[in-house]
């Protein structure tokens, strides 16, 4: 069964450092997403991406964050100058159709900022 | 903006039926989805309602009433492996899916 893969599974970084989280969506999907989940809390929408541009973003997704699809397979989330409160699980998801009816999530990247 | 409310915890007995409710407020609405998340795992898609009514997928059913901004997930013949968190999610913008607060279901013998 097709799956979304994310790397790294866990990253520890110092406050103020830059982090890049990587995702390989399902190959025939066209819509890509990043979510984050602070431990024990709800899944929070960060950004959606379609046709090589951001289609929607939340208030969380400020200038500290950026996304990129550098080639035909990878989808990355960059966090500049990480803060302690950025510690969370970051999930990538992809979908085949507009309207975001069904999202397939990756296993997540756990980010710990010290 | 969008907000979704769910009960925080539900406990049910193995073999029983449980209903998890979700009420939402959103400026745009394309549909209501349900996701399951086991501890330490990723959310996995369970069901989607774009129109009013009941959708059935095996032991799981989901219901939507757009006029009431309300939906529910019904789990029948509960099994221990159904112990997980369940999130409703609204497709409110063109490509924005907002998740609810989540309901932690504990199935007991």
Backbone of each chain as ProteinMPNN parsed JSONL, in Angstrom:
{"seq_chain_A": "XXXXXXXXXXXXXXXXXXXXXXXXXXXXXXXXXXXXXXXXXXXXXXXXXXXXXXXXXXXXXXXXXXXXXXXXXXXXXXXXXXXXXXXXXXXXXXXXXXXXXXXXXXXXXXXXXX", "coords_chain_A": {"N_chain_A": [[0.846, -1.196, 0.0], [0.557, 2.227, -0.857], [2.558, 4.763, 0.752], [3.238, 7.614, 2.863], [6.362, 8.928, 3.454], [8.58, 10.018, 5.997], [11.401, 11.888, 7.027], [13.829, 13.245, 9.315], [13.063, 10.613, 11.728], [13.307, 11.42, 14.303], [14.561, 14.395, 15.609], [16.937, 16.265, 17.306], [17.677, 19.486, 18.349], [19.446, 22.567, 18.875], [18.186, 25.529, 20.369], [17.495, 28.202, 18.21], [18.735, 27.171, 15.998], [18.513, 26.034, 12.564], [16.152, 23.881, 11.036], [15.37, 21.218, 8.868], [12.737, 19.377, 7.732], [11.819, 16.423, 6.109], [9.792, 14.989, 3.522], [8.265, 12.434, 1.634], [5.706, 12.377, -0.404], [2.803, 10.403, -1.412], [3.024, 9.06, -4.628], [1.215, 9.728, -6.774], [-0.29, 11.71, -5.719], [-1.461, 15.089, -5.373], [-1.751, 17.118, -3.59], [-0.418, 18.587, -0.752], [0.555, 18.618, 2.686], [1.456, 20.062, 5.842], [1.347, 19.335, 9.269], [1.307, 19.903, 12.803], [1.801, 18.456, 16.048], [1.694, 19.022, 19.308], [2.763, 17.32, 22.193], [0.224, 15.294, 23.393], [-1.766, 16.978, 22.602], [-4.005, 18.526, 20.169], [-4.081, 17.894, 16.601], [-2.573, 20.206, 14.604], [-3.158, 22.348, 11.901], [-0.756, 23.479, 9.607], [0.111, 24.218, 6.932], [-0.879, 24.083, 3.483], [-0.204, 22.821, 0.197], [-0.055, 23.174, -3.242], [0.383, 22.616, -6.685], [2.929, 23.707, -6.768], [2.85, 25.887, -5.051], [1.922, 27.635, -2.026], [-1.279, 26.965, -0.826], [-3.014, 27.276, 1.324], [-2.537, 28.621, 4.597], [-1.926, 28.553, 8.142], [-2.273, 30.646, 11.081], [-0.172, 29.96, 12.622], [1.868, 29.398, 10.917], [4.23, 31.277, 10.368], [6.738, 33.732, 9.421], [8.891, 32.294, 10.173], [8.684, 29.793, 9.188], [8.93, 27.756, 6.244], [8.063, 26.188, 3.129], [8.852, 23.774, 0.622], [9.055, 22.28, -2.576], [11.38, 20.736, -3.823], [12.001, 18.969, -5.857], [10.565, 16.4, -7.951], [9.633, 14.633, -6.045], [10.167, 15.12, -3.288], [9.062, 16.917, -0.372], [9.446, 19.608, 1.636], [9.755, 20.961, 4.963], [10.916, 23.82, 6.4], [12.28, 25.137, 9.293], [13.242, 28.047, 10.573], [15.623, 29.326, 12.869], [14.912, 27.925, 15.42], [12.617, 27.626, 18.179], [11.976, 26.951, 21.684], [9.29, 26.258, 21.955], [8.69, 25.144, 19.546], [9.04, 22.493, 19.705], [7.687, 19.455, 18.952], [5.595, 16.956, 17.337], [5.844, 16.608, 13.934], [3.798, 16.238, 11.225], [3.595, 15.118, 7.928], [1.329, 15.126, 5.211], [-0.544, 13.806, 2.456], [-2.805, 14.206, -0.305], [-5.147, 13.03, -2.754], [-7.145, 14.399, -4.037], [-8.844, 17.543, -4.546], [-10.347, 19.625, -1.996], [-9.657, 18.11, 0.083], [-10.556, 15.612, 1.091], [-9.644, 13.051, 1.895], [-6.868, 12.381, 3.686], [-3.572, 11.124, 3.701], [-1.329, 10.307, 6.117], [2.118, 10.692, 7.062], [4.495, 8.959, 9.207], [5.538, 10.782, 10.927], [7.764, 13.324, 12.228], [9.647, 13.744, 14.994], [10.432, 16.588, 16.697], [12.749, 17.957, 18.836], [13.564, 20.688, 20.682], [16.202, 22.139, 22.303]], "CA_chain_A": [[0.0, 0.0, 0.0], [1.379, 3.448, -0.908], [2.647, 5.452, 2.019], [3.988, 8.86, 2.967], [7.529, 8.68, 4.287], [9.146, 11.228, 6.578], [12.712, 11.816, 7.668], [14.176, 12.13, 10.193], [11.991, 10.253, 12.644], [13.504, 12.227, 15.505], [15.68, 15.317, 15.518], [17.186, 17.118, 18.471], [18.418, 20.657, 17.899], [19.59, 23.657, 19.828], [17.39, 26.718, 20.105], [18.13, 29.133, 17.291], [19.224, 26.466, 14.821], [17.558, 25.762, 11.48], [15.812, 22.473, 10.881], [14.616, 20.853, 7.66], [12.041, 18.098, 7.815], [11.588, 15.974, 4.736], [8.628, 14.142, 3.297], [8.011, 11.953, 0.28], [4.277, 12.058, -0.479], [2.398, 9.345, -2.327], [3.512, 9.556, -5.921], [0.205, 10.321, -7.649], [-1.021, 12.745, -5.001], [-1.154, 16.427, -5.854], [-1.962, 18.092, -2.523], [0.527, 18.24, 0.308], [0.236, 19.327, 3.923], [2.204, 19.88, 7.077], [0.645, 19.524, 10.524], [2.121, 19.611, 13.968], [1.056, 18.017, 17.228], [2.401, 19.073, 20.578], [2.444, 16.102, 22.929], [-1.043, 15.235, 24.121], [-2.701, 17.986, 22.129], [-4.641, 18.207, 18.902], [-3.312, 18.022, 15.376], [-2.761, 21.588, 14.158], [-2.829, 22.626, 10.513], [0.256, 24.504, 9.341], [0.152, 24.727, 5.561], [-1.163, 23.172, 2.377], [0.652, 23.145, -0.945], [-0.563, 22.581, -4.478], [0.863, 23.234, -7.913], [4.168, 24.43, -6.458], [2.692, 27.072, -4.234], [1.1, 27.493, -0.839], [-2.684, 27.247, -1.094], [-3.568, 27.809, 2.561], [-1.649, 28.513, 5.745], [-2.534, 28.97, 9.396], [-1.581, 31.746, 11.762], [1.06, 29.406, 13.186], [2.855, 29.363, 9.832], [4.716, 32.645, 10.175], [7.955, 33.866, 8.61], [9.874, 31.321, 10.65], [8.461, 28.547, 8.469], [8.807, 27.774, 4.785], [7.924, 24.875, 2.521], [9.424, 23.718, -0.706], [9.041, 21.001, -3.275], [12.574, 20.978, -4.634], [12.028, 18.085, -7.02], [9.264, 15.786, -8.162], [9.219, 13.675, -5.033], [10.302, 15.577, -1.912], [8.314, 18.078, 0.12], [10.186, 19.902, 2.856], [9.375, 22.033, 5.873], [12.092, 24.427, 7.018], [12.013, 25.994, 10.446], [14.415, 28.884, 10.831], [15.789, 29.834, 14.228], [13.939, 27.185, 16.228], [12.332, 28.045, 19.561], [11.604, 25.824, 22.544], [7.89, 25.9, 21.716], [8.574, 24.408, 18.287], [9.132, 21.063, 20.012], [6.398, 18.835, 18.613], [5.63, 15.995, 16.246], [5.438, 17.232, 12.681], [3.274, 15.249, 10.294], [3.341, 15.434, 6.532], [0.197, 14.379, 4.673], [-0.839, 14.097, 1.062], [-4.15, 13.87, -0.746], [-5.263, 12.883, -4.206], [-8.179, 15.243, -4.625], [-9.079, 18.826, -3.895], [-11.353, 19.508, -0.948], [-8.987, 17.444, 1.213], [-11.459, 14.621, 1.66], [-8.908, 11.951, 2.508], [-5.443, 12.65, 3.805], [-2.716, 10.05, 4.163], [-0.276, 10.902, 6.933], [3.348, 9.99, 7.351], [4.662, 8.536, 10.602], [5.887, 11.953, 11.709], [9.132, 13.649, 12.654], [9.601, 14.362, 16.323], [11.44, 17.633, 16.851], [13.008, 18.386, 20.21], [14.416, 21.875, 20.711], [16.784, 22.293, 23.65]], "C_chain_A": [[0.883, 1.25, 0.0], [1.407, 4.146, 0.441], [3.437, 6.746, 1.878], [5.169, 8.594, 3.899], [8.136, 10.002, 4.749], [10.506, 10.928, 7.196], [13.097, 13.184, 8.204], [12.983, 11.749, 11.065], [12.094, 11.066, 13.932], [14.715, 13.123, 15.288], [15.739, 16.168, 16.775], [18.051, 18.28, 18.002], [18.502, 21.685, 19.01], [18.71, 24.823, 19.401], [18.168, 27.679, 19.208], [18.667, 28.49, 16.023], [18.108, 26.29, 13.792], [17.361, 24.256, 11.349], [15.072, 22.286, 9.562], [14.045, 19.46, 7.857], [11.624, 17.701, 6.409], [10.444, 14.974, 4.652], [8.629, 13.694, 1.838], [6.549, 11.552, 0.23], [4.021, 10.866, -1.396], [2.508, 9.872, -3.75], [2.441, 10.189, -6.795], [-0.675, 11.347, -6.936], [-0.54, 14.125, -5.446], [-1.192, 17.48, -4.755], [-1.158, 17.652, -1.307], [0.302, 19.168, 1.489], [1.313, 19.083, 4.971], [1.304, 20.209, 8.258], [1.657, 19.353, 11.649], [1.219, 19.221, 15.133], [1.976, 18.08, 18.431], [1.883, 17.92, 21.422], [1.133, 16.216, 23.695], [-2.085, 16.219, 23.642], [-3.233, 17.621, 20.743], [-3.671, 18.401, 17.744], [-3.611, 19.397, 14.778], [-2.3, 21.764, 12.705], [-1.763, 23.715, 10.413], [0.075, 25.101, 7.943], [-0.281, 23.642, 4.585], [-0.482, 23.711, 1.12], [0.118, 22.427, -2.162], [0.012, 23.34, -5.659], [2.034, 24.174, -7.638], [3.971, 25.756, -5.742], [1.797, 26.788, -3.026], [-0.343, 27.848, -1.194], [-3.398, 27.783, 0.151], [-2.493, 27.722, 3.639], [-2.356, 29.043, 6.984], [-1.729, 30.118, 9.999], [-0.288, 31.266, 12.414], [2.198, 29.531, 12.168], [3.307, 30.784, 9.535], [6.039, 32.622, 9.39], [9.058, 32.901, 9.032], [9.824, 30.033, 9.823], [8.491, 28.781, 6.958], [8.676, 26.344, 4.287], [8.446, 24.949, 1.097], [9.221, 22.324, -1.277], [10.186, 21.074, -4.283], [12.684, 20.101, -5.875], [10.678, 17.407, -7.127], [8.792, 14.874, -7.06], [9.245, 14.231, -3.613], [9.475, 16.817, -1.624], [8.899, 18.396, 1.489], [9.55, 21.033, 3.647], [10.647, 22.534, 6.533], [11.632, 25.308, 8.159], [13.292, 26.752, 10.747], [14.438, 29.283, 12.299], [14.759, 29.215, 15.186], [13.837, 27.742, 17.65], [11.917, 26.807, 20.374], [10.194, 25.327, 22.232], [7.653, 25.252, 20.361], [8.696, 22.894, 18.504], [7.762, 20.433, 19.84], [6.658, 17.695, 17.649], [5.113, 16.701, 15.005], [5.035, 16.133, 11.699], [3.151, 15.853, 8.903], [2.146, 14.594, 6.084], [0.048, 14.725, 3.201], [-2.241, 13.617, 0.727], [-4.216, 13.857, -2.256], [-6.191, 13.904, -4.824], [-8.288, 16.565, -3.886], [-10.223, 18.677, -2.91], [-10.852, 18.713, 0.23], [-9.892, 16.428, 1.874], [-10.729, 13.548, 2.44], [-7.432, 12.306, 2.512], [-4.729, 11.404, 4.293], [-1.524, 10.681, 4.867], [0.966, 10.024, 6.957], [3.442, 9.687, 8.835], [5.097, 9.684, 11.507], [7.373, 12.092, 11.979], [9.031, 14.344, 13.999], [10.754, 15.341, 16.455], [11.533, 18.025, 18.318], [13.989, 19.549, 20.164], [14.892, 22.095, 22.142], [17.275, 23.713, 23.887]], "O_chain_A": [[1.846, 1.329, 0.763], [0.425, 4.132, 1.183], [4.189, 6.946, 0.923], [4.987, 8.092, 5.008], [8.197, 10.972, 3.995], [10.728, 9.877, 7.796], [12.729, 14.196, 7.608], [12.0, 12.488, 11.129], [11.084, 11.363, 14.571], [15.765, 12.666, 14.837], [14.736, 16.711, 17.237], [19.056, 18.068, 17.324], [17.72, 21.664, 19.96], [18.519, 25.067, 18.21], [19.352, 27.93, 19.428], [19.017, 29.19, 15.074], [16.923, 26.385, 14.111], [18.292, 23.471, 11.53], [14.24, 23.114, 9.19], [14.77, 18.498, 8.113], [11.144, 18.521, 5.626], [10.176, 14.221, 5.588], [8.948, 14.465, 0.933], [6.177, 10.505, 0.759], [4.931, 10.386, -2.072], [2.123, 11.007, -4.031], [2.752, 11.138, -7.516], [-1.681, 11.799, -7.483], [0.613, 14.31, -5.838], [-0.725, 18.602, -4.95], [-1.213, 16.495, -0.892], [-0.083, 20.327, 1.334], [1.982, 18.049, 4.984], [0.595, 21.216, 8.259], [2.713, 18.745, 11.476], [0.049, 19.599, 15.198], [2.915, 17.294, 18.556], [0.699, 17.586, 21.37], [0.951, 17.106, 24.526], [-3.175, 16.295, 24.209], [-2.945, 16.546, 20.217], [-2.598, 18.986, 17.891], [-4.763, 19.713, 14.481], [-1.191, 21.374, 12.341], [-1.866, 24.752, 11.067], [-0.09, 26.31, 7.783], [-0.081, 22.451, 4.822], [-0.222, 24.909, 1.005], [-0.134, 21.223, -2.128], [0.113, 24.566, -5.631], [2.123, 25.272, -8.188], [4.821, 26.644, -5.816], [1.023, 25.83, -3.014], [-0.605, 28.896, -1.785], [-4.278, 28.637, 0.049], [-1.633, 26.842, 3.591], [-3.263, 29.871, 6.894], [-0.67, 30.5, 9.502], [0.591, 32.071, 12.724], [3.353, 29.746, 12.539], [2.842, 31.415, 8.586], [6.397, 31.615, 8.78], [10.043, 32.722, 8.316], [10.797, 29.281, 9.767], [8.129, 29.85, 6.467], [9.123, 25.403, 4.943], [8.481, 26.004, 0.464], [9.217, 21.328, -0.554], [9.985, 21.429, -5.445], [13.377, 20.45, -6.831], [9.734, 17.811, -6.449], [7.666, 14.38, -7.113], [8.408, 13.841, -2.799], [9.223, 17.646, -2.499], [8.859, 17.565, 2.396], [8.907, 21.928, 3.098], [11.375, 21.76, 7.155], [10.717, 26.118, 8.012], [14.302, 26.162, 11.129], [13.395, 29.547, 12.896], [13.864, 29.895, 15.688], [14.801, 28.242, 18.23], [11.559, 25.769, 19.819], [9.936, 24.124, 22.243], [6.529, 24.851, 20.057], [8.476, 22.113, 17.578], [6.797, 20.825, 20.497], [7.785, 17.486, 17.199], [4.052, 17.324, 15.037], [5.813, 15.232, 11.388], [2.659, 16.97, 8.738], [1.981, 13.463, 6.54], [0.459, 15.796, 2.754], [-2.789, 12.737, 1.39], [-3.471, 14.553, -2.945], [-6.051, 14.244, -5.999], [-7.87, 16.682, -2.735], [-10.984, 17.713, -2.98], [-11.52, 18.633, 1.261], [-9.985, 16.39, 3.101], [-11.154, 13.176, 3.534], [-6.827, 12.506, 1.459], [-5.213, 10.708, 5.185], [-0.8, 11.488, 4.284], [0.889, 8.798, 6.884], [2.59, 10.098, 9.623], [5.029, 9.565, 12.73], [8.129, 11.12, 11.96], [8.408, 15.398, 14.125], [11.919, 14.96, 16.338], [10.538, 18.375, 18.953], [15.107, 19.412, 19.666], [14.09, 22.221, 23.067], [17.791, 24.017, 24.963]]}, "seq_chain_B": "XXXXXXXXXXXXXXXXXXXXXXXXXXXXXXXXXXXXXXXXXXXXXXXXXXXXXXXXXXXXXXXXXXXXXXXXXXXXXXXXXXXXXXXXXXXXXXXXXXXXXXXXXXXXX", "coords_chain_B": {"N_chain_B": [[-12.759, 31.905, 11.106], [-12.188, 28.56, 12.344], [-13.655, 26.14, 14.504], [-13.821, 23.168, 16.4], [-15.568, 20.954, 18.432], [-15.256, 18.28, 20.678], [-16.02, 15.5, 22.891], [-13.699, 15.014, 25.544], [-12.872, 12.559, 26.624], [-13.897, 9.147, 26.439], [-15.259, 6.184, 27.707], [-15.807, 2.768, 27.105], [-17.301, -0.501, 26.928], [-15.865, -3.539, 25.814], [-17.162, -4.938, 22.861], [-19.431, -3.411, 22.892], [-21.339, -0.516, 21.73], [-20.288, 2.691, 20.712], [-20.646, 6.23, 20.571], [-19.211, 9.07, 19.211], [-19.314, 12.446, 19.399], [-19.305, 15.463, 17.442], [-19.185, 18.879, 17.15], [-19.199, 21.767, 15.121], [-17.844, 24.928, 14.042], [-17.521, 26.91, 11.312], [-16.244, 28.962, 8.693], [-16.373, 28.233, 6.074], [-17.408, 25.267, 4.355], [-16.679, 22.046, 3.372], [-16.791, 19.415, 4.023], [-16.866, 16.717, 6.484], [-14.539, 14.857, 8.234], [-13.211, 11.851, 9.734], [-10.634, 10.717, 11.864], [-8.384, 8.289, 13.148], [-6.121, 7.881, 15.81], [-3.579, 6.153, 17.207], [-1.658, 5.954, 20.262], [1.398, 7.567, 19.899], [1.361, 7.196, 17.205], [0.517, 7.931, 13.729], [-2.193, 9.97, 12.481], [-4.9, 8.218, 11.028], [-7.054, 7.85, 8.274], [-10.55, 7.46, 8.603], [-13.281, 7.935, 7.835], [-15.51, 9.862, 5.736], [-17.788, 12.542, 5.322], [-19.525, 14.287, 2.985], [-21.998, 15.11, 2.4], [-25.268, 15.378, 3.976], [-26.258, 12.784, 6.224], [-25.762, 9.238, 6.692], [-22.766, 7.412, 6.612], [-21.384, 4.282, 6.05], [-18.816, 2.114, 7.012], [-17.82, -0.843, 7.364], [-17.345, -1.717, 10.696], [-17.474, 0.857, 11.477], [-19.317, 3.894, 11.402], [-20.335, 7.041, 10.109], [-21.91, 10.15, 10.643], [-23.556, 13.054, 9.396], [-24.938, 16.271, 9.881], [-25.505, 19.028, 8.277], [-27.057, 21.291, 8.651], [-27.226, 21.456, 11.383], [-24.625, 21.714, 12.065], [-23.126, 19.492, 12.919], [-21.835, 16.298, 13.696], [-21.243, 12.748, 13.974], [-19.303, 9.921, 15.027], [-19.715, 6.512, 14.894], [-18.977, 3.613, 16.548], [-19.101, 0.218, 16.325], [-19.44, -3.043, 17.883], [-17.183, -3.008, 19.64], [-13.663, -3.325, 19.942], [-10.651, -4.187, 21.731], [-8.487, -3.105, 20.425], [-9.502, -0.806, 19.387], [-9.101, 1.202, 21.141], [-7.984, 4.38, 21.292], [-7.232, 7.702, 20.091], [-9.693, 9.804, 18.669], [-10.358, 11.927, 16.035], [-12.369, 14.491, 14.767], [-12.573, 16.273, 11.691], [-12.636, 19.205, 9.788], [-13.103, 20.134, 6.478], [-12.591, 23.162, 5.611], [-11.604, 25.377, 4.209], [-10.352, 25.805, 0.863], [-8.137, 24.082, 0.669], [-7.727, 23.417, 3.298], [-7.675, 21.603, 6.2], [-9.037, 21.308, 9.255], [-8.489, 20.075, 12.452], [-10.36, 18.614, 15.156], [-10.534, 18.739, 18.777], [-10.117, 16.221, 19.7], [-10.966, 12.946, 20.887], [-10.381, 10.754, 23.419], [-10.654, 7.412, 23.415], [-11.297, 4.774, 25.522], [-11.345, 1.373, 25.66], [-12.697, -1.105, 27.606], [-12.43, -4.347, 29.178]], "CA_chain_B": [[-11.988, 30.829, 11.692], [-12.868, 27.284, 12.516], [-13.499, 25.465, 15.785], [-14.521, 21.895, 16.492], [-15.642, 20.484, 19.807], [-15.521, 16.858, 20.903], [-15.76, 15.132, 24.283], [-12.269, 14.738, 25.696], [-12.649, 11.137, 26.909], [-15.048, 8.239, 26.476], [-14.931, 4.809, 28.086], [-16.856, 1.839, 26.696], [-16.985, -1.908, 27.162], [-15.622, -4.376, 24.64], [-18.382, -5.502, 22.29], [-20.513, -2.43, 22.922], [-21.387, 0.529, 20.707], [-20.001, 4.011, 21.267], [-20.845, 7.345, 19.649], [-18.374, 10.234, 19.502], [-19.948, 13.591, 18.76], [-18.46, 16.581, 17.007], [-19.878, 20.075, 16.675], [-18.195, 22.613, 14.485], [-18.152, 26.252, 13.526], [-16.561, 27.173, 10.251], [-16.685, 29.968, 7.73], [-16.628, 27.516, 4.828], [-17.542, 23.852, 4.694], [-16.673, 21.106, 2.266], [-17.057, 18.071, 4.501], [-16.396, 16.325, 7.818], [-13.795, 13.595, 8.211], [-12.825, 11.27, 11.022], [-9.328, 10.082, 11.878], [-8.012, 7.546, 14.343], [-4.692, 7.989, 16.128], [-3.077, 5.416, 18.366], [-0.57, 6.636, 20.949], [2.682, 7.498, 19.217], [1.196, 6.929, 15.783], [0.002, 8.97, 12.853], [-3.632, 9.884, 12.21], [-5.285, 7.444, 9.854], [-8.39, 8.205, 7.815], [-11.616, 6.481, 8.839], [-14.549, 8.162, 7.15], [-15.758, 11.226, 5.262], [-19.161, 12.914, 4.936], [-19.652, 15.546, 2.281], [-23.43, 15.415, 2.401], [-25.984, 14.906, 5.158], [-26.642, 11.383, 6.26], [-24.915, 8.232, 7.314], [-21.824, 6.656, 5.802], [-21.002, 3.1, 6.789], [-17.609, 1.414, 6.55], [-17.565, -1.929, 8.304], [-17.84, -1.476, 12.067], [-17.524, 2.302, 11.712], [-20.274, 4.69, 10.642], [-20.242, 8.462, 10.428], [-23.142, 10.872, 10.328], [-23.406, 14.505, 9.278], [-26.077, 17.163, 9.686], [-24.919, 20.336, 7.988], [-27.907, 22.346, 9.219], [-26.938, 21.514, 12.815], [-23.161, 21.78, 12.238], [-22.947, 18.389, 13.868], [-21.605, 14.962, 13.165], [-20.768, 11.775, 14.953], [-18.686, 8.658, 14.613], [-20.295, 5.4, 15.63], [-18.143, 2.423, 16.491], [-19.865, -0.93, 16.793], [-18.683, -4.254, 18.238], [-15.89, -2.475, 20.057], [-12.557, -4.229, 20.233], [-9.62, -3.539, 22.536], [-7.602, -2.34, 19.538], [-10.132, 0.477, 19.055], [-8.633, 2.206, 22.104], [-7.193, 5.347, 20.522], [-7.864, 9.023, 20.007], [-10.464, 9.99, 17.444], [-10.459, 13.341, 15.7], [-13.143, 14.946, 13.623], [-11.813, 17.278, 10.945], [-13.469, 19.934, 8.832], [-12.523, 20.761, 5.293], [-13.268, 24.449, 5.646], [-11.154, 26.177, 3.079], [-10.123, 25.018, -0.341], [-7.203, 23.004, 0.984], [-7.413, 23.479, 4.72], [-8.39, 20.646, 7.031], [-8.829, 21.653, 10.656], [-8.83, 18.964, 13.332], [-10.973, 18.883, 16.442], [-9.721, 18.601, 19.98], [-9.817, 14.802, 19.883], [-11.627, 12.17, 21.93], [-9.621, 9.559, 23.788], [-11.546, 6.286, 23.69], [-10.731, 3.628, 26.233], [-12.201, 0.195, 25.634], [-12.374, -1.953, 28.76], [-12.973, -5.713, 29.026]], "C_chain_B": [[-12.819, 29.581, 11.82], [-12.634, 26.758, 13.917], [-14.343, 24.208, 15.774], [-14.45, 21.413, 17.929], [-16.005, 19.003, 19.855], [-15.396, 16.582, 22.398], [-14.297, 14.72, 24.414], [-11.992, 13.247, 25.907], [-13.965, 10.385, 26.891], [-14.533, 6.857, 26.858], [-16.1, 3.905, 27.715], [-16.353, 0.411, 26.856], [-16.79, -2.634, 25.835], [-16.923, -5.022, 24.169], [-19.536, -4.527, 22.213], [-20.428, -1.481, 21.724], [-21.06, 1.863, 21.383], [-20.164, 5.066, 20.175], [-19.989, 8.52, 20.108], [-18.915, 11.403, 18.699], [-18.945, 14.681, 18.415], [-19.367, 17.726, 16.562], [-18.829, 21.044, 16.156], [-18.769, 23.976, 14.139], [-17.084, 26.572, 12.494], [-17.136, 28.18, 9.273], [-16.952, 29.363, 6.359], [-16.679, 26.041, 5.153], [-17.605, 23.008, 3.447], [-16.944, 19.678, 2.727], [-16.454, 17.829, 5.87], [-15.748, 14.953, 7.715], [-13.543, 13.119, 9.632], [-11.505, 10.533, 10.864], [-9.116, 9.394, 13.216], [-6.514, 7.719, 14.569], [-4.381, 7.186, 17.378], [-1.909, 6.178, 18.964], [0.737, 6.446, 20.192], [2.587, 7.287, 17.72], [0.688, 8.13, 15.008], [-1.513, 8.861, 12.75], [-3.887, 9.049, 10.956], [-6.756, 7.716, 9.549], [-9.372, 7.077, 8.091], [-12.805, 6.685, 7.914], [-14.683, 9.626, 6.757], [-17.234, 11.394, 4.915], [-19.125, 14.268, 4.244], [-21.087, 16.037, 2.267], [-24.079, 14.878, 3.684], [-26.271, 13.421, 5.062], [-25.559, 10.521, 6.848], [-24.031, 7.556, 6.273], [-21.345, 5.462, 6.627], [-19.786, 2.441, 6.16], [-17.292, 0.347, 7.579], [-18.166, -1.633, 9.664], [-18.01, 0.015, 12.361], [-18.581, 2.951, 10.823], [-20.063, 6.147, 11.032], [-21.469, 9.161, 9.899], [-22.849, 12.363, 10.266], [-24.774, 15.166, 9.149], [-25.507, 18.563, 9.49], [-25.746, 21.468, 8.593], [-27.644, 22.518, 10.709], [-25.451, 21.677, 13.104], [-22.705, 20.703, 13.212], [-22.69, 17.093, 13.117], [-21.225, 14.014, 14.276], [-20.139, 10.589, 14.263], [-19.252, 7.57, 15.507], [-19.401, 4.178, 15.446], [-18.928, 1.256, 17.103], [-18.929, -2.103, 17.101], [-17.26, -3.889, 18.659], [-14.889, -3.578, 20.368], [-11.498, -3.466, 21.012], [-8.724, -2.664, 21.657], [-8.208, -1.007, 19.103], [-9.758, 1.564, 20.058], [-7.629, 3.111, 21.398], [-7.845, 6.71, 20.7], [-8.547, 9.153, 18.658], [-10.678, 11.494, 17.236], [-11.468, 13.54, 14.575], [-12.344, 16.068, 12.966], [-12.708, 17.895, 9.888], [-12.625, 20.42, 7.67], [-13.253, 22.092, 5.147], [-12.88, 25.374, 4.527], [-10.874, 25.273, 1.907], [-9.194, 23.833, -0.07], [-6.836, 22.984, 2.452], [-8.289, 22.507, 5.476], [-8.032, 20.93, 8.475], [-9.335, 20.514, 11.529], [-9.479, 19.451, 14.624], [-10.026, 18.586, 17.584], [-9.391, 17.146, 20.306], [-10.552, 14.181, 21.053], [-10.813, 10.909, 22.193], [-10.602, 8.472, 24.204], [-10.773, 5.18, 24.395], [-11.754, 2.502, 26.213], [-11.76, -0.73, 26.768], [-13.023, -3.314, 28.605], [-14.337, -5.85, 29.688]], "O_chain_B": [[-13.994, 29.547, 11.453], [-11.542, 26.909, 14.466], [-15.439, 24.182, 15.212], [-13.394, 21.461, 18.561], [-16.922, 18.541, 19.176], [-14.738, 17.342, 23.109], [-13.727, 14.142, 23.489], [-10.987, 12.73, 25.42], [-15.009, 10.913, 27.275], [-13.487, 6.422, 26.377], [-17.254, 4.24, 27.981], [-15.15, 0.154, 26.912], [-17.484, -2.357, 24.857], [-17.682, -5.576, 24.963], [-20.525, -4.794, 21.531], [-19.578, -1.622, 20.844], [-21.509, 2.125, 22.499], [-19.859, 4.822, 19.007], [-20.045, 8.914, 21.273], [-18.968, 11.356, 17.47], [-17.881, 14.793, 19.025], [-20.219, 17.547, 15.692], [-17.72, 21.128, 16.683], [-19.975, 24.158, 13.971], [-15.889, 26.508, 12.78], [-18.346, 28.243, 9.053], [-17.693, 29.943, 5.564], [-16.06, 25.598, 6.121], [-18.453, 23.208, 2.578], [-17.29, 18.821, 1.913], [-15.644, 18.616, 6.359], [-16.333, 14.011, 7.18], [-13.648, 13.879, 10.595], [-11.278, 9.826, 9.882], [-9.593, 9.842, 14.259], [-5.733, 7.703, 13.618], [-4.858, 7.499, 18.469], [-1.244, 6.953, 18.276], [1.136, 5.323, 19.882], [3.607, 7.205, 17.035], [0.461, 9.203, 15.566], [-2.064, 7.772, 12.914], [-3.174, 9.165, 9.959], [-7.588, 7.8, 10.452], [-9.082, 5.904, 7.854], [-13.284, 5.742, 7.285], [-14.063, 10.508, 7.351], [-17.849, 10.521, 4.302], [-18.741, 15.273, 4.843], [-21.35, 17.233, 2.137], [-23.51, 14.036, 4.378], [-26.495, 12.874, 3.982], [-24.581, 11.002, 7.419], [-24.492, 7.179, 5.196], [-20.945, 5.625, 7.78], [-19.726, 2.234, 4.948], [-16.58, 0.601, 8.55], [-19.355, -1.334, 9.775], [-18.612, 0.392, 13.366], [-18.724, 2.606, 9.65], [-19.658, 6.444, 12.156], [-22.0, 8.812, 8.845], [-21.997, 12.87, 10.996], [-25.645, 14.696, 8.417], [-25.077, 19.201, 10.451], [-25.195, 22.49, 9.002], [-27.82, 23.613, 11.243], [-25.055, 21.769, 14.266], [-22.001, 20.968, 14.186], [-23.254, 16.84, 12.053], [-20.919, 14.438, 15.39], [-20.399, 10.296, 13.097], [-19.262, 7.698, 16.731], [-19.11, 3.768, 14.322], [-19.358, 1.315, 18.255], [-17.787, -2.146, 16.643], [-16.278, -4.39, 18.111], [-15.215, -4.605, 20.965], [-11.451, -2.237, 20.961], [-8.259, -1.61, 22.091], [-7.518, -0.17, 18.52], [-10.071, 2.734, 19.839], [-6.567, 2.666, 20.964], [-8.869, 6.848, 21.369], [-8.046, 8.677, 17.64], [-11.115, 12.216, 18.133], [-11.426, 12.847, 13.559], [-11.535, 16.729, 13.617], [-13.441, 17.198, 9.186], [-11.573, 21.033, 7.854], [-14.371, 22.154, 4.635], [-13.72, 26.073, 3.961], [-11.145, 24.074, 1.973], [-9.445, 22.718, -0.529], [-5.733, 22.569, 2.807], [-9.516, 22.582, 5.4], [-6.874, 20.81, 8.875], [-10.462, 20.045, 11.368], [-9.19, 20.542, 15.116], [-8.866, 18.229, 17.377], [-8.489, 16.873, 21.097], [-10.739, 14.819, 22.09], [-10.589, 10.101, 21.292], [-11.293, 8.596, 25.216], [-9.736, 4.718, 23.919], [-12.88, 2.657, 26.687], [-10.586, -1.088, 26.868], [-14.066, -3.427, 27.962], [-14.933, -6.927, 29.656]]}, "name": "protein", "num_of_chains": 2, "seq": "XXXXXXXXXXXXXXXXXXXXXXXXXXXXXXXXXXXXXXXXXXXXXXXXXXXXXXXXXXXXXXXXXXXXXXXXXXXXXXXXXXXXXXXXXXXXXXXXXXXXXXXXXXXXXXXXXXXXXXXXXXXXXXXXXXXXXXXXXXXXXXXXXXXXXXXXXXXXXXXXXXXXXXXXXXXXXXXXXXXXXXXXXXXXXXXXXXXXXXXXXXXXXXXXXXXXXXXXXXXXXXX"}
